[in-house]
Amino acid sequence: MTDASMQNPETGRHAVSLTAYDARTRKRAKAEKRFRAYGIVAIATGLFFLIVLFASILSEGIPAFTRTVVSVEFTLTQQEQEEAEGTLFKTKAYSDLFIAALNKELDESGLQVDFDEAAIERLLGKVGGTIRTFYANNPDKLGEPIEFDLAASSRVDGYYKGRVSRDTIQDSRFLQKSDLDLVDALQEAGIIKQVFNWPFITGADSGVDNPGGAGIGASVVGSFFMMLVVLGLSLPIGVAASIYLEEFAPQNKFTDLIEVNISNLAAVPSIVFGILGLAVFIQFMHLPQSAPLVGGLVLTLMTLPTIIISTRASLKAVPPSIRDAALGVGASKMQAVFHHVLPLAAPGILTGTIIGLAQALGETAPLLLIGMVGFVARGYPDGFIAGFTEPNSAMPAQIYTWAARADVGFYEKAWGGIIILLIFLLTMNIIAIILRRRFERRW
């Protein structure tokens, strides 16, 4: 067995073996282990907060996808309809018929609760008008038993979900403590229940007194038309500008100035683009206010720097030998770029474009400045062209509007809207990853 060190005959010193650890080597090894531990702790901390964030969003937002309804079987005869239409207060006559049917179901369940039309209106809204409209549109349903699923008010929904309790509620025009006795009786009889909240997915924003009727569907349509504008403008403009700057532009002070400004624009706060859009597109060019067309133009300006930077990076990643080979066989500069370089850079370009669109989809500040707030989205556009020009909102602006309102029901809807927005963002990022994996080439 050899020693860990051998004496150098010229210097008289011992040469340290490569397999032996001296004090300095051991110190470096310990520092490396500490650095790895710090990295693991940092990653674990980040994952912990990410899990907490997603858990908070899901726990607060999932209740928005269910709603409380009162399910009552109701039969209206031809004679009862004629008598109700012959009275002065028609909706009250229909409401009395509904109360009688509800009392009948409670009696069959062995429950006795005193309530009046005012209590029903606080729990379910204008029931008489709802029933009258239904039979006016469906006269063939007269004499048939129809099960009406009437949406409960937001405070009743909160009480049924545990968000509101008897100790915290105060008597108001929206709900009184005595009304909760009727809610408990309806729950015991199985008349009140939870169903999936389709109006939240397909509906539009509602008034400040009706959080239960608020939906995000119209805002999703507004975001869709807005993203069409962003995609149709930012992709060709951004790619064309990138190809010129990377492949054709001469290196001089002018192009250096352009590159510096593109990098600076990528770091400009989004609210600055909103002010620019308000001044240029609305006040100067007089484009329709609150329209997805204007929102798309503003977000296009904000997205262009991101697409240009990512596209230039993709073009630069293509090996120079590809260009040289194309030029060597007689291709022009234009042919070498568009027939060889651009197809190879396409995965990175698509990935950068989708990431830029995902960033634009989540922007709120510029949309608020041009008037794309939640309450303007009262319904769906009348046609494809109207989808660009009619006032509408977008998902981030709709979520902000709900979160700014005082009613807790709107706050719950804001969390639910965040879940829908995250689904869109995750979908777009997954598409970007798939495209990159599908078309990526390693050099």
C-alpha positions in Angstrom: 0.0 0.0 0.0 1.4 3.4 -0.9 1.4 6.4 1.3 -1.1 9.3 0.8 1.9 11.5 0.1 5.4 11.1 -1.4 8.5 13.2 -0.9 9.7 15.3 -3.8 13.5 14.6 -4.2 14.1 18.1 -5.7 12.2 20.3 -3.2 12.1 17.9 -0.2 8.4 18.6 0.3 5.6 16.0 0.3 3.3 16.0 -2.7 -0.3 15.5 -1.7 -2.1 12.6 -3.4 -5.1 13.2 -5.6 -7.2 10.9 -3.5 -6.4 12.7 -0.2 -8.6 15.6 1.0 -6.7 18.5 2.6 -8.3 21.1 4.8 -9.1 23.5 1.9 -10.7 20.7 -0.2 -12.9 19.7 2.7 -13.9 23.3 3.2 -15.0 23.6 -0.4 -16.9 20.4 -0.2 -18.8 21.6 2.8 -19.6 24.9 1.1 -20.9 23.0 -1.9 -23.2 20.9 0.3 -24.5 24.0 2.1 -25.2 25.7 -1.3 -27.2 22.6 -2.5 -29.1 22.6 0.8 -29.9 26.3 0.4 -31.2 25.6 -3.1 -33.4 22.7 -1.9 -34.8 24.9 0.9 -35.5 27.7 -1.6 -37.3 25.4 -4.0 -39.3 23.8 -1.2 -40.3 27.2 0.1 -41.4 28.3 -3.3 -43.4 25.1 -3.8 -45.0 25.5 -0.3 -46.3 29.0 -1.1 -47.4 27.9 -4.5 -49.5 25.1 -2.9 -50.9 27.5 -0.4 -51.8 29.9 -3.1 -53.6 27.3 -5.2 -55.3 25.9 -2.1 -56.6 29.3 -1.2 -57.9 30.0 -4.7 -59.7 26.7 -4.9 -61.2 26.8 -1.4 -62.5 30.4 -2.0 -63.5 30.0 -5.6 -65.1 26.5 -5.9 -68.3 27.6 -4.1 -68.9 30.1 -6.9 -69.5 27.2 -9.3 -72.6 26.0 -7.2 -75.7 27.9 -6.4 -78.7 27.4 -4.1 -82.1 26.9 -5.7 -85.5 26.2 -4.4 -87.2 23.4 -6.3 -91.0 23.5 -6.2 -93.4 21.5 -8.4 -96.0 23.9 -9.7 -99.1 23.3 -11.8 -101.0 26.2 -13.3 -104.4 25.5 -14.9 -106.0 27.5 -17.7 -108.6 28.9 -15.2 -106.0 30.0 -12.7 -104.1 31.8 -15.4 -107.2 33.6 -16.7 -108.1 34.7 -13.1 -104.5 35.9 -12.5 -104.4 37.9 -15.7 -107.8 39.4 -14.9 -106.6 41.0 -11.6 -105.0 44.4 -11.2 -101.8 43.1 -9.6 -101.0 40.2 -11.9 -97.5 39.2 -10.6 -98.9 39.2 -7.0 -101.6 36.7 -8.1 -99.0 34.4 -9.6 -96.9 34.8 -6.4 -99.9 33.8 -4.3 -100.3 30.7 -6.3 -96.6 29.9 -5.9 -96.9 30.4 -2.1 -99.8 28.1 -2.0 -97.9 25.4 -3.8 -94.9 25.9 -1.5 -97.1 25.6 1.6 -98.6 22.4 0.2 -95.1 20.8 -0.2 -94.2 21.9 3.4 -97.4 20.4 4.7 -96.7 17.1 3.0 -93.3 17.1 4.7 -95.0 17.7 8.1 -93.6 21.3 8.5 -95.5 24.4 9.5 -93.8 27.8 8.9 -95.4 31.2 8.6 -94.2 33.3 5.8 -95.6 35.9 3.4 -94.9 37.3 0.0 -92.3 39.7 1.3 -90.3 36.8 2.8 -90.5 34.9 -0.5 -89.3 38.0 -2.4 -86.4 38.4 0.0 -85.5 34.7 -0.5 -86.2 34.2 -4.2 -86.8 37.6 -5.8 -89.8 38.4 -8.0 -91.3 34.9 -8.2 -94.6 36.0 -9.7 -92.9 37.7 -12.6 -90.8 34.7 -13.3 -93.8 32.3 -13.4 -95.9 34.6 -15.5 -93.1 35.0 -18.1 -92.6 31.3 -18.2 -96.2 30.5 -19.0 -96.5 33.4 -21.4 -93.6 31.9 -23.4 -94.8 28.3 -22.9 -98.6 28.2 -23.0 -98.6 24.5 -23.9 -97.3 23.8 -20.3 -100.6 24.8 -18.7 -102.1 22.0 -16.7 -98.8 20.1 -16.5 -96.7 19.7 -13.4 -93.6 21.9 -13.8 -90.6 21.8 -11.4 -89.3 25.3 -11.0 -85.7 25.7 -9.9 -85.7 29.3 -8.5 -82.3 30.8 -7.6 -82.1 31.9 -4.0 -80.7 35.3 -3.1 -77.0 35.7 -2.4 -77.5 35.9 1.4 -79.6 32.8 1.4 -76.9 31.1 -0.7 -74.3 32.3 1.8 -76.3 30.9 4.7 -76.7 27.6 3.0 -73.0 27.4 2.3 -72.0 28.5 5.8 -70.7 32.0 4.8 -73.6 33.7 6.7 -74.8 32.6 10.2 -77.6 33.7 12.4 -75.1 35.5 14.7 -73.7 37.7 12.0 -76.8 38.5 9.9 -78.7 41.7 10.6 -82.3 42.4 9.6 -82.4 44.4 6.3 -84.5 44.7 3.2 -82.4 41.8 1.7 -82.9 39.2 4.5 -84.2 39.0 8.0 -83.4 36.5 10.8 -87.0 35.2 10.7 -86.5 34.2 7.1 -83.9 31.7 8.2 -86.6 29.6 9.8 -88.2 29.2 6.4 -84.8 28.4 4.9 -84.2 25.7 7.6 -87.6 24.2 6.9 -87.0 24.1 3.1 -83.7 22.4 3.8 -85.3 19.9 6.0 -88.0 19.2 3.5 -85.4 18.8 0.7 -86.9 21.6 -1.3 -83.7 23.8 -1.3 -80.6 22.3 -2.8 -77.3 23.0 -4.4 -76.8 22.7 -8.2 -74.1 23.6 -10.7 -74.0 27.3 -11.4 -74.3 27.4 -15.2 -75.4 31.1 -15.2 -72.0 31.9 -13.7 -70.3 30.4 -16.7 -72.6 31.7 -19.4 -74.1 34.9 -17.9 -73.0 38.6 -17.7 -72.5 41.0 -14.9 -75.4 42.0 -12.8 -76.4 44.9 -10.6 -74.7 45.6 -7.2 -77.8 44.2 -5.4 -77.8 40.8 -7.3 -74.5 39.0 -6.9 -76.2 35.6 -7.4 -77.1 36.5 -11.0 -73.6 37.7 -11.9 -71.7 35.7 -14.6 -68.4 35.8 -16.4 -69.5 34.5 -19.8 -69.8 37.8 -21.6 -66.4 38.8 -20.3 -64.9 35.6 -21.6 -66.3 36.5 -25.1 -64.8 40.0 -24.7 -61.4 38.5 -23.9 -61.7 36.2 -26.9 -62.3 39.0 -29.4 -59.6 41.1 -27.7 -57.1 38.2 -28.1 -58.0 37.9 -31.8 -57.0 41.5 -32.3 -53.7 41.0 -30.3 -52.8 37.8 -32.2 -53.7 39.2 -35.6 -51.5 42.3 -35.1 -48.7 41.4 -32.7 -47.6 38.2 -34.4 -47.0 39.4 -38.0 -45.7 42.8 -36.9 -43.5 41.3 -34.2 -42.1 38.6 -36.4 -41.5 41.0 -39.3 -39.7 43.4 -37.1 -37.6 40.7 -35.5 -36.5 39.2 -38.9 -35.5 42.7 -40.2 -33.5 43.6 -37.0 -31.8 40.2 -36.7 -31.1 39.3 -40.4 -31.2 42.4 -42.6 -30.8 45.6 -40.5 -27.3 47.2 -40.6 -25.5 47.6 -37.4 -25.5 51.4 -36.8 -26.6 53.9 -34.1 -30.2 53.9 -35.4 -30.7 50.2 -35.0 -28.9 50.3 -31.7 -31.4 52.9 -30.6 -34.3 50.8 -31.7 -33.0 47.7 -29.9 -32.5 49.7 -26.6 -36.1 51.1 -26.9 -37.6 47.7 -27.5 -35.8 46.4 -24.4 -37.0 49.4 -22.4 -40.6 49.0 -23.6 -40.7 45.4 -22.3 -40.2 46.8 -18.8 -42.7 49.7 -19.0 -45.6 49.3 -16.5 -48.8 48.2 -18.2 -50.8 51.2 -17.0 -48.6 53.5 -19.2 -49.9 51.6 -22.2 -53.5 52.1 -21.0 -52.9 55.9 -20.8 -51.4 55.8 -24.3 -54.4 53.9 -25.6 -56.9 56.3 -23.9 -55.1 59.3 -25.4 -54.5 58.0 -28.9 -57.2 55.4 -29.8 -60.1 56.9 -28.0 -59.5 60.7 -27.6 -57.6 61.3 -30.8 -58.8 58.5 -33.2 -62.3 58.4 -31.6 -62.5 54.6 -31.7 -65.5 53.1 -29.7 -64.8 53.2 -26.0 -64.9 50.0 -23.9 -64.6 48.0 -27.1 -62.5 44.8 -27.4 -60.9 46.4 -30.6 -59.4 49.2 -28.5 -58.4 46.8 -25.7 -56.7 44.6 -28.3 -54.8 47.5 -29.8 -53.5 48.6 -26.4 -52.5 45.0 -25.5 -50.8 44.7 -28.9 -48.5 47.6 -28.0 -47.7 46.0 -24.7 -47.1 42.5 -26.2 -45.0 43.5 -29.2 -41.7 43.9 -27.2 -42.1 40.5 -25.7 -42.7 38.8 -29.0 -39.8 40.7 -30.7 -37.3 39.8 -28.0 -38.3 36.1 -28.0 -38.4 35.9 -31.8 -35.0 37.4 -32.1 -33.7 34.9 -29.6 -35.2 32.1 -31.6 -33.6 33.3 -34.8 -30.3 33.8 -33.2 -30.4 30.2 -31.8 -30.4 28.8 -35.4 -26.8 27.7 -36.2 -25.0 30.0 -38.7 -24.1 26.9 -40.7 -27.8 26.7 -41.9 -27.5 30.2 -43.4 -24.1 29.5 -44.9 -25.2 26.2 -46.5 -28.3 27.9 -48.0 -26.2 30.8 -49.4 -23.6 28.3 -50.6 -26.0 26.5 -52.9 -27.1 29.7 -54.5 -30.1 30.8 -52.3 -30.6 34.5 -51.8 -30.6 36.1 -48.4 -34.4 36.3 -48.4 -34.7 32.6 -49.4 -32.2 31.5 -46.8 -34.1 33.3 -44.0 -37.7 32.4 -45.0 -37.0 28.9 -46.4 -34.5 27.6 -43.8 -34.0 29.9 -40.8 -37.6 30.9 -40.1 -39.0 27.3 -40.1 -36.3 26.2 -37.7 -37.1 29.1 -35.4 -40.8 28.6 -35.5 -41.2 26.6 -32.3 -39.5 29.4 -30.3 -41.5 32.0 -32.1 -44.8 30.3 -31.3 -43.8 29.7 -27.7 -42.9 33.4 -27.2 -46.1 34.5 -28.9 -48.3 32.3 -26.7 -46.5 33.5 -23.6 -47.0 37.1 -24.7 -50.7 36.4 -25.3 -51.0 34.8 -21.9 -49.5 37.8 -20.3 -51.8 40.1 -22.2 -54.9 38.0 -21.2 -54.2 38.7 -17.5 -53.7 42.4 -17.7 -56.2 44.7 -15.9 -54.8 48.2 -15.5 -54.8 49.2 -19.2 -58.3 47.8 -19.7 -59.7 49.9 -16.8 -58.3 53.1 -18.3 -60.1 52.5 -21.6 -63.4 51.7 -19.9 -63.5 47.9 -20.2 -65.0 47.5 -16.7 -67.3 44.8 -15.6 -70.6 46.6 -15.6 -70.5 47.4 -19.4 -70.7 43.7 -20.3 -74.5 43.4 -20.2 -74.8 40.6 -22.7 -73.3 38.9 -25.7 -72.5 40.8 -28.9 -75.0 40.7 -31.8 -72.5 39.4 -34.3 -68.9 38.8 -35.2 -68.1 42.4 -36.2 -70.1 43.7 -33.2 -67.9 41.5 -31.0 -65.0 43.9 -31.8 -66.9 47.2 -31.6 -69.6 46.8 -29.0 -68.8 47.7 -25.4 -67.7 44.7 -23.4 -65.4 43.7 -20.6 -62.6 41.2 -20.1 -62.0 38.5 -17.5 -59.4 40.4 -15.4 -61.4 43.6 -15.4 -64.6 41.7 -14.5 -62.7 40.0 -11.6 -61.5 43.4 -10.4 -65.0 44.9 -10.5 -66.4 42.0 -8.4 -63.6 42.2 -5.9 -64.2 46.0 -5.5 -67.8 45.5 -4.5 -68.9 45.3 -0.9 -71.2 42.2 -1.1 -69.4 39.0 -0.1 -71.3 37.2 -2.8 -69.3 39.2 -5.4 -66.1 38.4 -3.6 -66.8 34.7 -4.0 -67.5 35.3 -7.7 -64.2 37.0 -8.0 -62.4 33.9 -6.7 -64.3 31.8 -9.2 -63.4 34.1 -12.0 -59.7 33.7 -11.0 -60.1 29.9 -11.4 -61.5 30.3 -14.9 -58.7 32.8 -15.8 -56.1 30.4 -14.5 -57.5 27.6 -16.6 -57.1 29.8 -19.7 -53.6 30.8 -18.8 -52.5 27.2 -17.9 -54.0 26.0 -21.2 -52.1 28.5 -23.2 -48.8 27.7 -21.4 -49.4 24.0 -21.9 -49.9 24.6 -25.6 -46.6 26.5 -25.7 -44.8 23.6 -24.0 -46.3 21.1 -26.4 -45.4 23.1 -29.5 -41.9 23.5 -28.3 -41.5 19.8 -27.5 -43.1 18.9 -30.8 -41.0 21.0 -33.1 -37.8 21.6 -31.1 -34.5 20.5 -32.7 -31.3 20.1 -30.7 -28.1 21.3 -32.3 
